[in-house]
Amino acid sequence: MSFGENLKKMRKKRGLTQKELAELVGIKRSTVAGYESKNQEPSYEILKKISDTLQCSIDTLLDFNEKNAVKEKSLLKEITDNKELEQLVDYLKEMDSKDISFYRKLIEFIEAEKN
């Protein structure tokens, strides 16, 4: 997949419009459209801002790996097949990254204390 296709896929995955992504990154909506459909490519600085905003690696944007797509589908199926896990994911989606980090560390601490 091309950078533009990967950008569009990740933007949609995060539920953002081109305009919303552009505002978050600090560029014009037409620039995002150019990246997605006209084979334009951003500078490294903008690429980094995009990857941070979309919470994905630069590598994911530049060269989407089919193996990752298979892993994502497998993980999604595992989550949707387990109602408790699905509820937990839904709960986590409402949290900001600071809260998620706190709870991850808390779980790691509890797991370490079990041993």
C-alpha distances in whole Angstrom, upper triangle without the diagonal:
4,7,8,6,6,10,11,10,12,15,15,16,18,20,20,20,19,23,23,20,22,25,24,22,25,23,24,22,21,19,17,17,16,13,11,12,14,12,14,14,16,19,19,22,20,17,19,21,17,16,20,20,17,19,16,15,14,12,10,9,8,7,6,8,9,13,12,12,15,17,16,17,20,21,21,23,26,26,27,29,31,33,34,31,29,32,32,28,29,32,30,27,31,31,30,29,32,34,31,32,35,35,33,35,38,37,36,40,41,40,41,44,44,44
4,5,5,6,9,10,11,12,14,16,16,18,20,19,19,17,21,21,18,19,23,22,20,22,20,21,19,18,16,14,14,13,10,9,10,11,8,11,10,13,16,16,19,17,14,17,18,15,15,19,19,17,18,16,15,13,12,10,8,7,7,8,11,12,16,15,15,18,20,19,20,23,24,24,26,28,29,29,32,34,35,36,33,31,34,33,30,31,33,31,28,31,32,30,29,32,34,31,32,36,36,34,36,39,38,38,41,43,41,42,46,46,46
4,6,5,6,9,10,10,12,14,15,16,18,17,17,15,18,19,15,16,20,19,17,19,17,18,17,16,14,11,12,11,8,7,10,10,8,9,8,10,13,13,15,13,10,13,15,12,12,16,16,14,16,13,12,10,10,9,6,5,7,8,12,14,17,15,15,19,20,19,21,24,24,24,26,28,28,29,32,34,35,36,32,31,33,32,28,29,31,29,26,29,29,27,26,29,31,29,29,33,34,32,34,37,36,36,39,41,40,41,44,45,45
4,5,5,6,9,10,10,12,14,15,16,15,14,12,15,17,14,14,18,18,16,18,16,16,14,13,11,9,9,8,5,4,6,8,6,8,8,10,14,15,17,14,12,15,15,12,13,16,16,14,16,15,15,13,13,11,8,9,10,11,14,16,19,17,17,20,21,20,21,25,25,24,27,29,29,29,32,34,35,36,33,31,33,32,28,29,31,29,26,28,29,27,27,30,32,30,31,34,35,33,36,38,38,37,41,42,41,43,46,46,47
4,5,5,6,9,10,11,12,14,15,15,14,13,17,18,15,16,20,19,18,21,19,18,16,16,14,12,11,11,9,6,8,10,9,12,12,14,17,18,20,17,14,17,18,14,14,18,17,14,16,14,15,14,13,11,9,10,10,9,12,13,16,15,14,17,19,17,18,21,22,21,24,26,26,26,29,31,32,33,30,28,31,30,26,27,30,27,25,27,28,27,26,30,31,29,30,34,34,32,35,37,36,36,40,41,40,42,45,45,46
4,5,5,6,8,10,10,12,14,14,14,13,17,17,14,16,19,18,17,20,18,19,17,17,15,12,13,13,10,8,11,13,12,13,12,13,16,16,18,15,12,14,15,12,11,15,14,11,13,11,11,10,10,7,5,7,8,6,10,11,14,12,11,15,16,14,16,19,19,19,22,24,23,24,27,29,30,31,28,26,28,28,24,25,27,25,22,25,25,24,23,27,28,26,27,30,30,28,31,34,33,33,36,38,36,38,41,41,42
4,5,5,6,8,10,11,12,11,11,10,13,13,10,12,15,14,13,16,15,15,13,14,12,9,10,11,8,6,10,12,11,11,11,11,14,14,15,12,10,12,12,9,9,12,11,9,12,10,11,10,11,9,6,8,10,10,13,15,18,15,14,18,19,16,18,22,21,20,23,25,25,25,29,30,31,31,28,26,28,27,24,24,26,24,21,23,24,22,22,25,27,25,26,29,30,28,31,33,33,33,36,38,37,38,41,42,43
4,6,5,6,8,10,10,10,9,9,12,13,10,12,16,15,15,17,16,15,13,13,13,9,9,11,9,6,9,12,12,13,13,14,17,18,19,15,13,16,15,11,12,15,13,11,14,13,14,14,15,12,9,12,13,12,15,16,19,16,15,18,19,17,18,21,21,20,23,25,24,24,28,29,30,31,28,25,27,27,23,23,26,24,21,23,24,23,23,26,28,26,27,31,31,29,32,35,34,34,38,39,38,40,43,43,44
4,6,5,6,9,10,10,11,11,15,15,13,15,18,17,17,20,19,19,16,17,16,13,13,15,12,9,12,15,15,16,16,17,20,20,20,18,15,17,17,13,12,15,14,10,13,11,13,14,14,10,9,12,12,10,13,13,16,13,11,15,16,13,14,18,17,16,19,21,21,21,24,26,26,28,25,22,25,24,21,21,24,22,19,21,23,22,22,25,26,24,26,29,29,27,30,33,31,32,35,36,35,37,40,40,41
4,5,5,6,9,9,11,11,14,13,11,14,16,14,14,18,17,18,16,17,16,12,14,16,13,11,14,17,16,17,16,16,18,18,18,15,13,14,14,10,9,12,10,7,9,8,10,11,12,9,8,11,12,10,13,14,16,13,12,15,15,12,14,18,17,16,19,21,20,20,24,25,25,26,23,21,23,22,19,19,21,19,16,19,20,19,18,22,23,21,22,26,25,24,27,29,28,29,32,33,33,34,37,38,39
4,5,5,6,5,7,8,11,9,7,11,13,12,12,15,15,15,13,15,14,10,12,14,12,10,13,16,16,16,16,15,18,18,18,15,13,14,13,9,10,12,9,7,10,10,13,13,15,12,10,14,15,14,17,18,20,17,15,19,19,16,17,21,19,18,21,23,22,22,26,27,27,27,25,22,24,23,20,19,21,19,16,18,19,18,18,22,23,21,23,26,26,25,28,30,30,31,34,35,35,37,39,40,41
4,5,5,6,7,9,12,11,10,13,15,14,15,18,18,17,15,16,16,13,13,16,14,12,14,18,18,19,18,19,22,22,22,18,17,18,17,13,13,15,12,10,12,13,16,16,18,14,13,16,17,15,18,18,20,17,15,18,18,15,16,19,18,16,19,22,20,20,23,25,25,26,23,21,22,22,19,18,21,19,16,18,20,19,20,23,24,22,24,27,27,26,29,31,30,32,35,36,35,37,40,40,41
4,5,8,10,12,15,13,12,16,17,16,17,20,20,20,18,20,19,15,16,19,17,14,17,21,20,21,20,20,23,22,22,19,17,18,17,13,13,14,12,9,11,11,14,16,16,13,13,16,17,14,16,16,17,14,12,15,15,12,13,16,15,13,16,18,16,17,20,21,22,23,20,17,19,19,15,15,18,16,13,16,17,17,17,21,21,19,21,24,24,23,26,28,27,28,31,32,31,34,36,36,38
4,6,9,11,13,11,10,13,14,13,14,17,18,19,16,19,18,15,16,19,17,15,19,22,21,21,20,20,22,21,21,18,16,16,15,12,12,12,9,7,9,10,14,15,17,14,13,17,18,16,18,19,20,17,15,18,18,14,16,19,17,15,18,20,18,18,22,22,22,23,20,18,19,18,15,14,16,14,11,13,14,14,14,18,19,17,19,22,22,21,24,26,26,27,30,31,31,33,35,36,37
4,7,10,12,9,10,13,14,13,15,18,18,18,15,18,18,15,16,19,18,16,18,22,22,22,22,21,24,24,23,20,19,19,17,14,15,15,12,10,12,14,17,19,20,17,16,20,21,19,21,21,23,20,18,21,20,17,18,21,19,17,20,22,19,19,23,24,23,24,22,19,19,20,16,15,17,16,12,14,16,16,17,20,21,19,22,25,24,24,27,29,28,30,33,33,33,36,38,38,40
4,7,8,6,6,10,10,10,12,14,14,14,12,15,15,12,13,16,15,14,16,19,20,20,19,18,21,21,20,17,16,17,15,12,13,14,10,9,12,14,17,18,20,17,16,19,21,19,22,23,24,21,20,23,23,19,21,24,22,20,23,25,23,23,27,27,27,27,25,22,23,23,19,18,20,19,15,16,17,17,18,21,22,21,23,26,26,26,29,31,31,32,35,36,36,38,40,41,42
4,5,5,6,8,10,11,12,14,13,12,9,12,13,10,10,14,14,12,14,17,19,18,18,18,21,22,21,17,17,19,16,13,15,16,13,12,15,17,19,20,22,19,17,20,22,20,24,24,26,23,22,25,25,22,23,26,25,23,26,28,26,26,30,30,30,31,28,25,26,26,23,22,23,22,19,19,21,20,21,24,25,25,27,30,30,30,33,34,34,36,38,39,39,42,44,45,46
4,6,5,6,9,10,11,12,10,9,6,8,9,6,7,10,10,9,12,14,16,15,15,15,18,19,18,15,15,17,14,12,14,16,12,12,16,17,19,18,20,18,15,18,20,20,23,24,27,24,22,26,26,23,25,28,27,25,28,30,29,29,32,33,33,34,31,28,29,29,26,25,26,25,21,22,23,22,23,26,27,27,28,31,32,31,34,36,36,37,40,41,41,43,46,46,48
4,5,5,6,9,10,10,9,8,5,8,10,8,9,12,13,13,15,17,18,17,17,16,19,20,19,15,16,18,15,13,16,17,13,14,17,19,21,20,23,21,18,21,24,23,27,28,30,27,26,29,30,26,28,31,30,28,31,33,31,31,34,35,34,35,33,30,31,30,27,26,27,26,22,22,23,22,23,26,27,27,29,31,32,32,35,37,37,38,41,42,42,44,47,48,49
4,5,5,6,9,10,10,10,8,12,12,10,12,15,15,14,17,19,20,19,19,17,19,20,18,15,16,17,13,12,14,14,10,11,15,17,19,19,22,20,18,21,23,23,26,27,29,26,25,28,28,24,26,29,27,26,29,31,28,28,32,33,32,32,30,27,27,27,24,23,24,22,19,19,20,18,19,22,24,23,25,28,29,29,31,33,34,35,37,39,39,41,43,44,46
4,5,5,6,8,8,9,8,11,10,8,10,13,12,12,15,17,18,16,15,14,16,17,15,12,12,13,10,8,11,11,8,8,12,14,16,16,19,17,14,17,20,19,23,24,26,23,22,26,26,23,25,28,26,24,28,29,27,28,32,32,32,32,29,27,28,27,24,23,24,22,19,19,20,18,18,21,23,23,24,27,28,28,30,32,32,33,36,37,38,39,42,43,44
4,6,5,6,5,5,5,8,8,6,9,12,11,12,15,16,17,15,14,12,14,16,14,10,12,13,10,9,12,13,10,11,15,16,18,17,20,19,16,18,21,21,25,27,29,26,25,29,29,26,28,31,29,28,32,33,31,32,35,36,35,36,33,31,31,31,27,26,27,25,22,23,23,21,21,24,26,26,27,30,31,31,33,35,36,36,39,41,41,42,45,46,47
4,5,5,6,7,8,11,11,10,13,15,15,16,19,20,21,18,18,15,17,18,15,12,14,15,11,11,14,14,10,13,16,18,20,19,23,21,19,21,24,24,28,30,31,28,28,31,31,28,30,33,31,29,33,34,32,33,36,36,36,36,33,31,31,30,27,26,27,25,22,22,22,19,20,22,24,25,26,28,30,30,32,34,35,36,38,40,40,42,44,46,47
4,6,8,10,11,14,13,11,15,17,16,16,20,21,21,19,18,15,16,16,14,11,13,12,9,8,11,10,7,10,12,15,17,17,20,19,17,20,23,23,26,28,29,26,26,29,28,25,28,30,28,27,31,32,29,30,34,34,33,33,30,29,29,27,24,24,24,22,19,19,19,16,16,19,21,21,22,25,26,26,28,31,31,32,34,36,37,38,40,42,43
4,6,9,10,13,11,10,13,15,13,15,18,19,19,16,14,11,12,13,10,7,9,9,6,6,10,9,7,10,12,14,15,14,18,17,15,17,21,21,24,27,28,25,25,29,28,25,28,31,29,28,32,33,31,32,35,36,35,35,32,30,31,30,26,26,27,24,21,22,21,18,18,20,23,23,23,26,28,28,29,32,33,33,35,37,38,39,41,43,44
4,7,9,12,10,11,14,15,14,16,19,20,20,17,15,12,13,14,11,9,12,12,9,10,13,13,11,14,16,18,19,18,21,21,18,20,24,24,28,30,32,29,29,32,32,29,32,34,33,32,35,36,34,35,39,39,39,38,36,34,34,33,30,29,30,27,24,25,24,21,21,23,26,26,26,29,31,31,32,35,36,36,38,41,41,42,45,46,47
4,7,8,7,8,11,11,11,14,16,16,17,14,13,10,12,14,12,8,11,13,10,10,14,14,12,15,18,19,19,18,21,21,17,19,22,23,27,29,31,28,28,32,32,29,32,35,33,32,36,37,35,36,40,40,40,40,37,35,36,35,31,31,32,29,26,27,27,24,24,26,29,29,29,32,34,33,35,38,38,39,41,43,43,45,47,49,50
4,5,5,7,9,10,11,13,15,15,16,13,14,12,14,17,15,12,14,16,14,13,16,17,15,16,20,21,22,20,23,22,19,20,24,24,28,30,33,30,29,33,33,30,32,36,34,33,36,38,36,37,40,41,41,41,38,36,37,36,33,32,33,31,28,28,28,26,26,29,31,31,32,35,36,36,38,40,41,41,44,46,46,47,50,51,52
4,5,5,6,9,10,11,12,13,15,13,14,13,16,18,17,13,15,17,15,13,16,18,15,15,19,20,22,20,23,21,18,20,23,23,27,28,31,28,27,31,31,28,30,33,32,31,34,36,34,34,38,39,38,39,36,34,35,34,31,30,31,29,26,27,27,25,26,29,31,30,32,34,36,35,38,40,40,41,44,45,45,47,49,50,52
4,5,5,6,9,10,10,11,13,11,13,13,16,18,18,14,16,19,17,15,18,20,18,18,22,22,23,21,23,22,19,20,23,23,27,28,31,29,28,32,32,30,31,35,34,32,36,38,36,36,40,41,41,42,39,36,38,37,34,33,34,33,29,30,31,29,29,32,34,33,35,38,39,38,40,43,43,44,46,48,48,50,52,53,54
4,5,5,6,9,10,10,11,8,9,9,12,15,14,11,12,15,14,12,15,17,16,16,20,20,20,18,20,20,16,17,20,21,25,27,29,27,26,30,31,28,30,34,33,32,35,37,35,36,39,40,41,41,38,36,37,37,33,32,34,32,29,30,30,28,28,30,33,32,33,36,37,36,39,41,41,42,44,46,46,47,50,51,52
4,5,5,6,9,10,11,9,10,9,13,15,14,11,11,14,12,10,13,15,13,13,17,17,18,16,18,17,13,15,18,18,22,24,26,24,23,27,27,25,27,30,29,28,31,33,32,32,36,37,37,37,35,32,34,33,29,29,31,28,25,27,27,25,25,28,30,29,30,33,34,34,36,38,38,39,42,43,43,45,47,48,49
4,5,5,6,8,10,9,11,12,15,18,18,14,14,17,16,13,16,19,16,16,19,19,20,18,20,19,15,16,19,19,23,24,27,25,24,27,28,26,27,30,30,29,32,34,33,33,36,38,38,39,36,33,35,35,31,30,32,31,27,29,30,28,28,31,33,32,33,36,37,36,39,41,41,41,44,46,46,47,50,51,52
4,5,5,5,7,6,8,10,13,16,17,14,14,17,16,14,17,19,18,17,21,20,20,18,20,19,15,15,18,19,23,24,27,25,24,28,29,27,29,32,32,31,34,36,35,35,39,40,40,41,38,36,38,37,34,33,35,33,30,31,32,30,30,33,35,34,35,38,39,38,40,43,43,43,46,48,47,49,52,52,53
4,6,6,6,5,6,7,11,13,14,11,11,14,14,11,14,17,15,15,18,17,17,14,16,15,11,12,14,15,19,21,24,22,21,25,26,24,26,29,29,28,31,33,32,33,36,37,38,39,36,34,35,35,31,31,33,31,28,29,30,28,27,31,33,31,32,35,36,35,37,40,40,40,43,45,44,45,48,49,50
4,6,7,8,9,11,15,16,17,14,13,16,16,13,14,17,16,14,18,16,17,15,16,15,11,12,14,14,18,19,22,20,19,23,24,22,23,27,27,25,28,31,30,30,33,35,36,37,34,31,33,33,29,29,31,29,26,28,29,28,27,31,32,31,32,35,36,34,37,40,39,39,43,44,43,45,48,48,49
4,6,8,10,13,17,19,20,17,16,20,19,16,18,21,20,18,21,20,21,18,19,18,14,15,16,16,20,21,24,23,21,25,27,25,25,29,29,28,31,33,33,33,36,38,38,40,37,34,36,36,32,32,35,33,30,32,33,31,31,34,36,34,36,39,39,38,41,43,43,43,46,48,47,48,51,52,53
4,5,9,12,15,18,20,17,16,20,20,17,19,22,21,20,23,22,22,19,20,19,16,15,17,18,21,23,26,25,24,27,29,27,28,32,32,31,34,36,36,36,39,41,42,43,40,38,40,39,36,35,38,36,33,34,35,34,33,36,38,37,38,41,42,40,43,45,45,45,48,50,49,50,54,54,55
4,6,10,13,15,18,15,14,18,18,16,17,21,20,19,22,20,19,16,17,16,13,12,14,15,19,20,24,23,22,26,27,26,27,30,31,30,33,35,35,35,38,40,41,42,39,37,39,39,35,35,37,35,32,34,35,33,32,35,37,35,36,40,40,39,41,44,43,43,46,48,47,48,52,52,52
4,7,10,13,15,12,12,16,16,14,16,19,19,18,21,20,19,16,17,17,13,12,15,17,20,23,26,24,24,28,29,27,29,32,32,32,34,37,36,37,40,41,42,43,40,38,40,39,35,35,37,35,32,34,34,32,31,34,36,35,35,39,40,38,40,43,43,43,46,48,47,48,51,52,52
4,7,9,11,9,8,12,13,12,13,16,17,16,19,17,16,12,14,14,11,10,13,15,19,22,24,23,23,26,27,26,28,31,30,30,33,35,35,36,39,40,41,41,38,36,38,37,33,34,36,33,30,32,32,30,28,31,34,32,32,36,37,35,37,40,40,40,43,45,44,45,48,49,49
4,6,8,6,6,9,10,9,11,14,14,15,17,16,15,12,14,15,11,11,15,17,20,23,25,23,24,28,28,26,29,31,31,31,34,35,34,36,39,40,40,41,37,36,37,36,32,33,34,31,29,31,30,27,26,29,32,30,30,34,35,34,35,38,39,38,41,43,43,43,46,48,48
4,5,5,6,9,10,11,12,14,15,16,18,17,15,12,14,16,13,12,16,19,22,25,27,25,26,30,29,28,31,33,32,33,36,37,36,38,41,42,42,42,39,38,39,37,34,35,36,32,30,32,31,28,26,29,32,31,30,33,35,34,35,38,39,38,40,43,42,43,46,48,48
4,5,5,6,9,10,10,12,14,15,16,15,13,9,12,14,12,11,15,17,20,24,25,23,25,28,27,26,30,32,30,31,34,35,34,36,39,40,41,40,37,36,37,35,32,33,34,31,29,30,29,26,24,26,29,28,27,31,33,31,32,35,36,35,37,40,39,40,43,44,44
4,5,5,6,9,10,11,12,14,15,15,14,11,14,16,14,14,18,20,23,26,27,25,26,30,29,27,31,33,31,32,35,36,35,37,40,40,40,40,36,36,37,35,31,32,33,29,27,29,27,24,22,24,27,27,26,29,31,30,31,34,35,34,36,39,39,39,42,44,44
4,5,5,6,9,10,10,12,14,14,13,11,14,15,12,13,17,18,22,25,26,24,25,28,28,26,29,31,30,30,33,34,33,35,38,38,39,38,35,34,35,33,30,30,31,28,26,27,26,23,22,24,27,26,26,29,31,30,31,34,35,34,37,39,39,40,43,44,45
4,5,5,6,9,10,10,12,11,10,7,10,11,9,9,13,15,18,21,23,20,21,25,24,23,26,28,27,27,30,31,30,32,35,36,36,36,33,32,33,31,28,29,30,27,24,26,25,23,21,23,26,25,25,28,30,28,30,33,33,32,35,37,37,38,41,42,42
4,5,5,6,9,10,10,10,9,7,11,12,10,11,15,16,19,22,23,20,22,25,24,22,26,28,26,27,30,31,29,32,35,35,35,35,31,31,32,30,26,27,28,25,23,25,23,20,18,20,23,22,21,25,27,25,26,30,30,29,32,34,34,35,38,39,40
4,6,5,6,9,10,10,11,10,13,14,12,14,17,18,21,24,25,22,23,26,25,23,26,29,27,27,30,31,29,31,34,34,35,34,31,30,31,29,25,26,26,23,21,22,21,18,17,19,22,21,21,24,26,25,26,29,30,30,32,35,35,35,38,40,40
4,5,5,6,8,9,9,8,12,11,9,12,15,15,18,21,22,19,20,23,23,20,23,26,24,24,28,29,27,29,32,32,33,32,29,28,29,27,24,24,25,22,20,21,21,18,17,20,22,21,21,25,26,25,27,30,30,30,33,35,35,36,39,40,41
4,5,5,6,5,6,6,9,9,7,10,13,13,16,19,20,16,17,21,20,18,21,23,21,22,25,26,25,27,30,30,30,30,27,26,27,25,22,23,24,20,18,21,20,17,15,18,21,19,19,23,24,22,24,27,27,27,30,32,31,32,35,37,37
4,6,5,7,8,9,12,12,11,14,16,16,19,22,22,19,20,23,21,19,23,24,22,22,26,26,25,27,30,30,30,29,26,25,26,24,21,22,22,19,17,18,17,14,12,15,18,16,16,20,21,20,22,25,25,25,27,30,30,30,33,35,36
4,5,8,10,11,14,13,12,15,18,17,20,22,23,20,20,23,22,19,22,25,22,22,26,26,24,26,29,29,29,29,26,24,25,23,20,20,21,18,15,17,16,13,12,15,18,17,17,20,22,21,23,26,26,26,29,31,31,32,35,36,37
4,6,9,10,13,11,10,13,15,14,17,19,20,16,16,20,19,16,19,21,19,18,22,23,21,23,26,26,27,26,23,22,23,21,18,18,19,17,14,16,16,14,13,16,18,17,17,21,22,21,23,26,25,26,29,30,30,32,34,35,36
4,7,10,12,10,11,14,16,14,17,19,19,15,16,19,17,15,18,20,17,18,21,22,20,22,25,25,25,25,21,20,22,20,16,17,18,15,13,15,14,12,10,14,16,14,14,18,19,17,19,22,22,22,25,27,27,28,31,32,33
4,7,8,7,8,11,12,11,13,15,16,12,13,16,15,13,16,18,16,17,21,21,20,22,25,25,26,26,22,21,23,21,18,19,21,17,16,18,18,16,14,17,19,16,16,20,21,19,21,24,23,23,26,28,27,29,32,33,33
4,5,5,7,9,10,10,12,15,15,12,14,17,16,15,18,20,18,19,23,23,22,25,27,28,29,28,25,24,26,24,21,23,24,20,19,22,21,19,16,19,21,19,18,22,23,20,22,25,25,24,27,29,28,29,32,33,34
4,5,5,6,9,10,12,16,16,14,16,19,18,17,21,22,21,22,26,26,26,28,30,31,32,32,28,28,30,28,24,26,27,24,22,25,24,22,19,22,24,22,22,25,26,24,26,29,29,28,31,33,32,33,36,37,37
4,5,5,6,7,9,13,13,11,14,17,16,16,19,21,20,21,24,25,25,27,29,30,32,32,28,28,30,28,25,27,28,25,24,27,26,24,21,24,26,24,23,27,28,25,27,30,29,28,31,33,32,33,36,37,37
4,6,6,5,7,10,11,9,10,14,13,13,16,18,17,18,21,22,22,24,26,27,29,29,25,25,27,26,22,24,26,23,21,24,24,22,20,23,25,22,22,26,26,24,26,29,28,27,31,33,31,32,36,36,36
4,6,6,10,13,14,12,13,16,16,15,18,20,20,20,23,25,24,26,29,30,31,31,28,27,29,28,24,25,27,24,22,25,25,23,21,24,26,24,24,28,28,26,28,31,31,30,34,35,34,35,39,39,39
4,6,10,13,15,13,14,18,18,18,20,22,22,23,26,27,27,29,31,33,34,35,31,30,32,31,27,29,31,28,26,28,28,26,24,27,30,27,27,31,31,29,31,34,33,33,36,38,36,37,41,41,41
4,6,9,11,11,12,15,16,16,18,20,20,21,24,25,26,27,30,31,33,34,30,29,32,30,27,29,31,28,26,29,29,28,26,29,31,28,28,32,32,29,31,34,33,32,36,37,36,37,40,40,40
4,7,9,8,8,11,12,12,14,17,17,18,20,22,22,24,26,28,29,30,27,26,29,28,24,26,28,25,24,27,27,26,24,28,29,26,26,30,30,27,30,33,31,31,34,36,34,35,39,39,39
4,5,5,7,9,10,11,13,15,16,17,19,20,21,23,25,26,29,29,26,25,28,27,24,26,29,26,25,28,28,27,25,29,30,27,27,30,30,27,30,32,31,30,33,35,32,34,37,37,37
4,5,5,6,9,10,11,12,14,15,17,18,20,21,23,25,27,28,25,24,28,27,24,26,28,26,25,29,29,29,27,30,31,28,28,32,31,28,31,33,31,31,35,35,33,35,38,38,37
4,5,5,6,9,10,11,12,14,15,16,18,20,21,23,26,27,23,23,26,25,22,25,27,25,24,28,28,28,26,29,30,26,27,30,29,26,29,31,29,28,32,33,30,32,35,34,34
4,5,5,6,9,10,10,12,14,15,16,18,20,21,24,24,21,20,24,22,19,22,24,22,21,24,25,24,22,26,26,23,23,27,26,23,26,28,26,26,29,30,28,30,33,32,33
4,5,5,6,9,10,10,12,14,15,16,18,20,22,24,20,19,23,22,19,21,24,22,20,24,25,25,23,27,27,24,25,28,27,25,28,30,28,28,31,32,30,32,35,34,35
4,5,5,6,9,10,11,12,14,15,16,19,21,23,19,19,23,22,19,22,24,23,22,26,26,27,25,29,29,25,26,29,28,25,28,30,28,27,31,31,29,31,34,33,34
4,5,5,6,8,10,10,12,14,15,17,19,20,17,17,20,19,17,19,22,20,20,23,24,24,23,26,26,22,23,26,24,22,25,26,24,24,27,28,25,27,31,30,30
4,5,5,6,9,10,10,12,14,16,18,19,15,15,18,17,14,16,19,17,16,20,21,22,20,24,23,20,21,24,23,20,24,26,23,24,27,28,26,28,31,30,31
4,5,5,6,9,10,10,12,14,17,18,15,14,18,18,15,17,20,19,18,22,23,24,23,27,26,23,24,27,25,23,27,28,25,26,30,30,28,30,33,32,33
4,5,5,6,9,10,11,13,15,17,14,14,18,17,15,18,20,19,19,23,24,25,24,27,26,22,24,27,24,22,25,27,24,24,28,28,25,28,31,29,30
4,5,5,6,9,10,11,13,14,11,11,15,14,12,14,17,16,16,19,20,21,20,23,22,19,20,23,21,18,22,23,20,21,25,24,22,25,28,26,27
4,5,5,6,8,10,12,13,11,9,13,13,10,12,16,15,14,18,19,21,20,24,22,19,21,24,21,20,23,24,22,23,27,26,24,27,30,29,30
4,5,5,6,9,11,13,11,10,14,15,13,15,18,17,17,21,22,24,24,27,25,22,24,26,24,22,26,26,23,25,28,27,25,29,31,29,30
4,6,5,6,10,11,8,9,13,13,12,14,17,16,17,20,21,23,23,25,24,20,22,24,21,20,23,24,20,22,25,24,22,25,27,26,27
4,5,5,7,9,6,5,9,9,8,10,13,13,13,17,18,20,20,23,21,18,20,22,19,18,21,21,19,20,24,23,21,25,27,25,27
4,5,6,9,8,6,9,11,10,11,14,15,15,17,20,22,22,25,23,20,23,25,22,21,25,25,22,24,27,26,25,28,30,28,30
4,6,9,8,8,11,13,12,14,16,17,18,21,22,25,25,28,26,23,25,26,23,22,26,26,23,24,27,26,24,28,29,27,29
4,6,5,6,9,10,11,12,14,15,16,19,21,23,24,26,23,20,23,24,20,20,23,22,19,22,24,22,21,25,26,24,26
4,5,5,6,9,10,10,12,14,15,17,19,22,23,25,22,20,23,23,20,20,23,22,20,22,25,23,22,26,27,25,28
4,5,5,6,9,10,11,12,14,16,17,20,21,23,20,17,20,20,17,17,20,19,16,19,21,19,19,23,23,22,24
4,5,5,6,9,10,10,12,15,16,18,19,20,18,15,18,18,15,15,18,18,15,17,20,18,18,21,23,21,23
4,5,5,6,9,10,11,13,15,18,18,21,18,16,19,20,17,17,20,20,18,20,23,22,21,25,26,25,27
4,5,5,6,9,10,11,13,17,18,20,17,15,18,19,15,16,20,19,17,20,22,21,21,24,25,24,27
4,5,5,6,9,10,11,14,15,17,14,11,15,15,12,12,16,15,13,16,19,17,17,21,22,21,24
4,5,5,6,9,10,13,13,16,13,11,14,15,13,13,16,16,15,17,20,19,19,22,24,24,26
4,5,5,7,9,13,14,16,14,12,16,17,14,15,19,19,17,20,23,22,22,26,27,27,29
4,5,6,7,11,13,14,11,10,14,14,12,13,17,16,15,18,20,20,20,24,25,25,27
4,5,5,8,9,11,9,7,10,12,10,11,14,14,14,16,18,18,19,22,23,24,26
4,6,8,9,12,11,9,13,14,13,14,17,18,17,19,22,22,23,25,27,27,30
4,7,10,12,10,10,13,14,13,15,18,18,18,21,23,23,24,27,28,28,31
4,7,8,6,6,10,11,10,12,15,15,16,18,20,20,22,24,25,26,29
4,6,6,6,9,10,11,12,15,16,17,19,20,21,23,25,26,28,30
4,5,5,6,9,10,10,12,14,15,16,18,20,21,22,24,26,28
4,5,5,6,9,10,11,12,14,15,17,19,20,21,23,25,27
4,5,5,6,9,10,11,12,14,15,17,18,20,21,23,25
4,5,5,6,9,10,11,12,14,15,16,18,20,21,23
4,6,5,6,9,10,11,12,14,15,16,18,20,22
4,6,5,6,9,10,11,12,14,15,17,19,21
4,5,5,6,9,10,10,12,14,15,17,19
4,5,5,6,9,10,11,12,14,16,17
4,5,5,6,9,10,10,12,14,16
4,5,5,6,9,10,11,13,15
4,5,5,6,9,10,11,13
4,6,5,6,9,10,11
4,5,5,6,9,10
4,5,5,6,9
4,5,5,7
4,5,6
4,5
4
